[in-house]
Each structure stands twice: as C-alpha cells, then as structure tokens.
Amino acid sequence: MTTIQVTDRLLARGVLSTISENQLRKELLTNYHGIKHVQRLYMNDEYNTPKELVQIDFTSPKHTETFLENGFIDICNLRCPVKALNSSTNVQNHLENVVTNKILVHDVSTEILMNEFGEKLSKSYPGIKYVKRWFQTNGSEVPTERVQIDFESSKYTQTILQDGFIHIGELYWPVTPIKPNNHLRKQLESDSGSDNQSEIYTEQNIPQVFDEQSILQAFEEQKQKLSELIRYFDVQLNNIVHPQNKSGVESSSG
C-alpha cells in the first residue's frame, strides 16, 4: 500500500497555458473547498512563457487527500495529474469553528488600490467596515497580495468562509479566517456558525497585522491610506486637466 504524503500543497500538471490565472481561480474556488492560493508557474525566459503547471495551496492537508488518492484534479474539463509538494510552515495551525468578523483575502494584485477594492466589494458584501493591504515587515514597505477585511459582525463572514472565496464580477479570490484576539472573541460570542476552514491566522502572532509597536503601526496604516487617496485624486485631477490622456487606473476601474 502506497503511503500518501501529508501536505497542504499540490502541483497540477497539464493545465493548458491558454487558461488565465483568474479563470483557474474561479474554476477551482467554485468547485473545491479549502483553497487559499492558486499560482501558475512560468519559464525563466525573456517572454515569461507560462508552463502547464499550477501550484494549489489549501488551508489543510485534509483537502488534498482525495486528489492525492485519485492522482488527479479536474480543471476546466481537463483531468490534470497532481503531485504532492512540501507542506507550508502553517500546516500545523489547525483550528475549527472559529467565530470571527475578520477575513484574509489572498492573491490580490498589488496594483489594485484599496479604496477602489473596498468600494466594489461593499456593493456585493454588506457589513464591511475596514479594508487594508498587508505589507512586509522588513522595513521595505513592500505590499503583499494579502488583504484584510474587517466586518461589523461575524454574521457577515459566515457565508463567505463557507464558500471559501469572494468575487467581484468574474474576478475571484480565496479567503481564510483571521482568529480574533481574546477581547474581540468575547464580543463575538453571541454570533454562531462554522467557517469550515482549518488554517487560522491569529492577530496576536502575525507581524504583518500587529507588532509590539501597535501605535506606530496604526500611524503607518493611516499614512498608507492617505497616500492611496492622494494617488487616486491625483489621477482624477489629471484626467480633468488632460481629458485626452486617460490613465490605466481609470480604465481598470470602469
């Protein structure tokens, strides 16, 4: 009997290069549960040629067991062979049935402005009170592709976490819950529901959200939001002064 490797990450082969990453995310997120990251691999050449290889990260090894047993995953009417990749460092962080009003959205392009992202999400998802992008904490202020969304109540996150994704039109992104701290957990005790996810990000131990200098961090967050607003209004002003020069930001938001 062959032993199946315990892992939360898979590599799918034979995924046609004509399938875009957003098509892959939509197909996988709407058909399978527990996915938190989808990434096509590319050749290291001058054309950045896409390979027929796609890495799929899950919130828990329990979501990969069936695929590894069968030896394949179905993607866009293709039966794609899969192999196990080494587990992520978070594979041991398994918790269930966490009540939370905070979620983490993965694979959000760093080119997307948070004010526009929040406005569009609010049209489809009620109860949003705060949207912020996570940044690396090595002093470089490099944005990551993770975005935190705080809701007014955990009742607004239940369906989202059960689905395992959020979307704006045809754009889909995986989501995972953020475990509330002890003070917030007491406020959420009256809410009920299961998120059916296994990987939980805890506010106290994730430096991208909070660190010991919480006051300084809050200041930096406000500064970042102000910077994004300034960029947004600079573009709008430029479009008014020079209407013939339409910017990429305006066209992408239309």
N, C-alpha and C positions, 0 to 999 in steps of 0.2 A: 504493500500500500504506500503510495506516494504521500509524503508529508507536505502539506500546503504551508507556504511561508506566511507568517502573521505580519501583515503590513497594511498601511492605510494609503498606499500609493501604487498606481498601476501605470504601465506603458502599453498603449493600444497601437497596433501596427495595421498598415493597410488602409489608413484613413486618407481618402483622396485629398490631394493638396488644393483642389478647387473649392473645398468646403471651408468657409471662413471661420475664424475663431468664435465669432458671435453665433453663427449657425450651430457650431459644436456645442456652445454653452446652452443655447435654447434647447437643442435636441436632448442633451444629457440631463439638464436640470428638470425638464418637464417629464422625463421618463424614468429617472432614477433618483433615489433619495440619498442624502448624506454627502453630496459633492460640495467641496469648498473651493476647488481651483481647477481650471482647465487651461492647458497651455500646449500649443503646437510647437514642435521643435523645428529649428531652421538650420540650414547648412551655413558654415562659416565661410561664405564666399562674397564676392562683390555685389551679387544680386540678392543676397539674403533669401535664397531659394527655400521654400517650405518643404519639409520632409513629410512623409506619410506616417509620422509618429506623433502621438498626442499623449502627454502626461496628464493623468487624472488623479487629483488628491481628494481623499474622503475624510470625513470627520472621525471615523473609527474603522478599525480592521473588520468589524462585523459587516460593513457594507461591501467589502471586497471579496468575501468568502465565496459567494456564489459564482462570481466572474472567474475566480481562480480555479474553482472546481470544474466549471464548464470549459475554461480555456479561451473564452471569447466574450466580447461585449458587442451588442448590436448598436450601430451608429448610422443614422440616415440610410437605412435599408442595406447597410454593409455589415457583414459578420466579421468583426475585427479581432484577430488573436491578441491576447494580453499576456504580459509577464509581470511578475512582482518586482517592484522597486524597493529599495531600502526604506524603512519606516522613517517618518519625520520625528523630530525631537518631542513633539507634543502628543505622541501616540499613547502615552501612559496617562494623560489627563482626561479620564473618562468620568463624566457625571451625567445623570439623567434627571429629567423632570424639574429642571431649574426654571423658576418663575423670574422673568426679567423684563424690563422695559427698554433694554439696550441690545442692539444687534450690530454685528460687524459684517460689512459688505466687502467681498473680495473681487479682485480683477477689475477694479475701476480705474480706467486710464488716467494717468496723471495730467492729461491735457484737459480733463473735464473740470470746470470751475464749480466750486461747492455751492455758490449761491444759485446757479442755474440748475444744478443737480437737485438741490433741495426743493426748488420751486416746482420742478417737473414731478418729483416724487410725491409732493404734497397733493397734487391733483388726483393721484390714484390711491394714496395711502393716508388715511386720516390719522390725526394724533401726533404728527411729527413736531417736535419742539426744538431739535438741535441736530445739525449735521456737521461733521468735521472730518477732515482727512488726517490720517496718521502720518507722522514724519519719523525718519530715522533719528536716533538719539546720539549719534556720534559727533554732533556739532556741525554737520554739513547742511542741516535743514533740507535734506533730500526727501521729497514726498514719496510715500509708498502707494501701492494700489489698494490699500485698505481704507475704508471709510466707516466711521462710527455714526450710527443714527440712534438718538435718544427719543423715545416716545413718552407721551404724557402718562401712559399706563401700560401695564403688561398685557392688557386685553387686546391692544393693537398689534402686538408681536406674535400672538399665538398662531394665527393662520399663516403668517409669513414664515415662521420657523417650521411649521408642519410642511409647508411647500418646499422649503429649503432654498428659496430664491426670491428676488424681487425683479421687476422688469418695468421698463418704460417703452411702450410700444413693442418693437421687435428686439430690443436690447435687454439681455438677461444677465444677472449677476448672482453668484452664490452667496448665501448668508449663513452665519453661525451666531449663536447667542453669546453675549458678554455677561458673565456672572456678576450680579450686583454685590456691592460691599455689604457688610452686616447692617449698617444703618438703613440703607435703602431696602434691604431684604425685608425688614420689619414693616416698612411702608407698603410692601407688595404682598404681604401675607394674605390679604383678603382676596387677591386675584387667584384664579385657578387655571390649570391647563398644563399640558406637557409639550415640550418643544421637539421631542423625538430626535434630538441631536446628541452626540456624545462628546464632542470636543467643546469645552467651555473656556472662554477667555476671562480671567479674573482681573478686575480693575486693580486690586492691590499689588499684583505681581507682574504687571505688564508695563515696562518703562515707556512704551510709546504713548500710553494714555496718562499715567500718573507717575511721578517720582517724588523724591523727598522734598524737592523744592516746588511744591504744588502752587505756591503763589506766583513764582516766576513762570511756571508752565502756563498758568491761566493767562498771564500777561502776554506771553508769546502767542497763545491761541488767538487772543483778541487782536494782536498785531497782524497775524496772518489773515484773519477775516477782513480787517481793514484794508490790507494790501490787495486782497482779491476784489473788494468793492472798488478800490481805486482803479485797478486794471479794467474792470468791467465798464466803469463810467468813462474812462479814457477812450475805450473803443467806441462807445456810443457817441461821445463828443466828436471823435474823428469822423464818424460816419455822417454826422450832421454838417460838419465843416467841409468834408470832402465826400459827398454822397457817391461820387463815381468810383471811389476806392473802397469796395466792400471788404471787410476783414473776414478771415476764416472763422473767427469766433461767432460773428453774427450769422454766417451761413450755416454753421453747425447747429445753432440753436433754433433755427427757423423750422 
